[in-house]
Amino acid sequence: MSERDGYLVVETRADRAGLVRVHATRQKPPDPVDIATDPSQPRLRYAAYFTSLHVATMHAQTALRRGMVDAEAGLYRTDPVTATAAVEAIDLAHRRVYLDPALADDPRLAAQIERRRTRHRWANRIWTAVGILAIIMLILFAQIPVF
């Protein structure tokens, strides 16, 4: 494991309804064999391994910025499906380590992931077009003689 890789984790707690915690950790999250019944204990919803953890964390913060409650703690006012889709749709190489079966069965998850990926593709195409247009303009302006 290098200095830059690690896990991006989505957790919920029963005593914090409506809040989701998305945080980075270098240690592999424990395998949730049995779901915690203690409301003060976090419930693992999703975990993914990223080779560039810091960049992945910034992408997750950007995707969930409208629901941010506490940036340091990684708390967002959103549902687990939206938070999981935001992390899964990050355009960085990653490997899914765990997905809560309740979320895996939710049809909204796949739809939100695809919607976010489509939006990323369109944004990339637009910025590529802007770059190409800028290069064309530079070439054209280089042809104009300056006195």
NORRAKA-V12259 format. One record per residue. N is the residue number from 1. SS is DSSP state (hx for helix, st for strand, lp for the rest). OMEGA is omega in whole degrees, -180 to 180 (999 if undefined). Layout:
# NORRAKA-V12259
((N & SS & OMEGA) (N & SS & OMEGA))
This chain:
# NORRAKA-V12259
((1 & lp & 180) (2 & lp & -178) (3 & lp & -173) (4 & lp & -175) (5 & lp & -180) (6 & st & -172) (7 & st & 172) (8 & st & -169) (9 & st & 174) (10 & st & -178) (11 & st & 171) (12 & st & 175) (13 & lp & -178) (14 & lp & -178) (15 & lp & 176) (16 & lp & -178) (17 & lp & 179) (18 & lp & 179) (19 & st & 177) (20 & st & 177) (21 & st & 176) (22 & st & -177) (23 & st & 180) (24 & st & 177) (25 & st & 179) (26 & lp & -180) (27 & lp & 177) (28 & lp & -180) (29 & lp & -180) (30 & lp & 179) (31 & lp & -177) (32 & lp & -179) (33 & lp & 176) (34 & lp & -176) (35 & lp & -179) (36 & lp & 177) (37 & lp & 178) (38 & lp & -176) (39 & lp & 179) (40 & lp & 180) (41 & lp & 178) (42 & lp & 177) (43 & st & 180) (44 & st & 179) (45 & st & -175) (46 & st & 174) (47 & st & 179) (48 & st & 179) (49 & st & 179) (50 & st & 177) (51 & lp & 176) (52 & lp & -171) (53 & hx & -179) (54 & hx & 179) (55 & hx & 178) (56 & hx & 178) (57 & hx & 178) (58 & hx & 178) (59 & hx & 178) (60 & hx & 178) (61 & hx & 179) (62 & hx & -178) (63 & hx & -176) (64 & lp & -171) (65 & hx & -178) (66 & hx & 180) (67 & hx & -175) (68 & st & 176) (69 & st & -179) (70 & st & -177) (71 & lp & -179) (72 & lp & -179) (73 & lp & -179) (74 & lp & -179) (75 & st & 180) (76 & st & 176) (77 & st & -179) (78 & lp & 178) (79 & lp & -178) (80 & hx & -180) (81 & hx & -179) (82 & hx & 180) (83 & hx & 179) (84 & hx & 179) (85 & hx & 179) (86 & hx & -180) (87 & hx & -178) (88 & hx & -176) (89 & lp & 179) (90 & lp & -176) (91 & lp & 175) (92 & lp & 177) (93 & lp & 178) (94 & st & -179) (95 & st & 178) (96 & st & -179) (97 & st & -178) (98 & st & 172) (99 & st & 179) (100 & lp & -180) (101 & hx & 178) (102 & hx & 177) (103 & hx & -180) (104 & hx & -180) (105 & lp & -177) (106 & lp & -179) (107 & hx & 179) (108 & hx & -177) (109 & hx & -179) (110 & hx & 180) (111 & hx & 179) (112 & hx & 178) (113 & hx & -179) (114 & hx & 179) (115 & hx & 179) (116 & hx & 179) (117 & hx & 177) (118 & hx & 178) (119 & hx & 178) (120 & hx & 180) (121 & hx & 180) (122 & hx & 178) (123 & hx & 178) (124 & hx & 179) (125 & hx & 180) (126 & hx & -180) (127 & hx & 174) (128 & hx & 178) (129 & hx & 177) (130 & hx & 179) (131 & hx & 179) (132 & hx & 178) (133 & hx & 179) (134 & hx & 178) (135 & hx & 178) (136 & hx & -180) (137 & hx & 177) (138 & hx & 179) (139 & hx & 180) (140 & hx & 180) (141 & hx & 177) (142 & hx & 180) (143 & lp & -178) (144 & lp & 179) (145 & lp & 179) (146 & lp & -177) (147 & lp & 999))
